[in-house]
Amino acid sequence: MPKIYIAGAHSRAQTVAHYLTYLDNTTEIIAYLYDNDEDNPTEVNGIPVIKLSGDTLLDTSCRVFLGVRGVNMEHLSNTLTQCGMKDIVPVDADLDMKLRNEYLEKYYDEQGIDFLRVDMLRSDGSVSHDISGRIFVANSVFDGKLSDVYEMINEEAILQVGANLTDSRIEGCKFFDNTGDNISNRNKQFCELTGLYWVWKNATEDYVGLVHYRRHFLLPKDWISVCKENDIDVILPVPLYVGPSVEENYRMRHVSEDWDFVMDYIKENHAKEYEDVVSFFEGSLYCPCNMMIAKKEVFDELCSWMFPIVFALYEHVGVHEDSYQNRYPGFVSERLITYFFESRRDKYNLVYCNKNFLK
């Protein structure tokens, strides 16, 4: 039976722990470890959470997985080394993607659901078609510079979001979220949703999508042909596991009253699917980042359903003083997008796609 430690104690660490123990149920987590002054729990599902110090006794023969943000990994790794740990594994973007896909393949198989990624499908080129596609890359002049080099694919184009809040323009950019029907003024709170709204109201391609300047789908080169020949309606990011449920995870990380309002709104305005919504969010999977590619008419159907909910929440809440929690429209929409498509699998042909994360 492999015994391991998990460094970190919050959502990211608990997700790593779930992947590892689900994939190998003989895995035993000895403890969660941390070395900062954050408000950490004393235990997670009965497993102790230990603050590291110079005299902390650990089983140095065990492997420890770093389930923390990248900016915290080096410092925590140094602390663990000082404690005598030798087998330290950072759960970086690549390892997270590997674990997530392995977990989902097993989970969906046990649920009797096909786990399909767009890269698993093929185009034989036998279908003649003339179909357009454009993936808009949400980018703001306020975004930090990337150290990683990324070459956009032919169908990607930068969409400057929050364009109405500044006179500065991204060099070479041809699309701006303050043209046509738009909500560019709300970008400080809505973030990439001002781009999603703009695509809904202004884009005309057959397939449209939204990604981020730091996050792009890892698509096959012939993705449009693959979508056409396999009649794909929508591509979403590979889902993320969060515990103890999507709802409870939101309440732990964000403002519970915002979630309460959304649920009350759905109960009043979408009564027929309210119980399905509640049941779905008792589960633990959602597709993060507000990224998607879809047939334009499918994209429009999602937006027509979702934005009235988000706008009602915005009118109700207004501004949160905390700058992170003030991005609540985007936090809620990630969950709503996932619910919309997962609950309508009988209507839409849904596949997933891995994404990168640029530094």
Buried (B, 14 or more C-beta within 10 A) or exposed (E): EEEBBBBBBBBBBBBBBBBBBBBEEEBEBBBBBBBBEEEBBEEBEEBBBBEBEEEBEBEEEBBBBBBBEEEBBEEBBEBBEEBEBEEBBBBEBEBBBEBBBEBBEBBBEEEEEEBBBBBEBEBEEEEEEEEEBBBBBBBBBEBEEEEEEEEEEEBBBBBBBBBBBEEEEBEEBEBBBBEEEBBBBBBBBBBBBBBBBBBBBBBEBBBBBBBBBBBBBEBBEEBBBBBBBBEBBBBBBBBBBBBEBBBBBBBEEBBEEBBEBBBEBBBEEBEEBBEEBEEBBEBBBBBBBBBBBBBBEBBBBBBEBBBEBBBBBBEEBEEBEEEEBBBBBBBBBBBBBBBBBBBBEEEBBBBBBBBBBBE
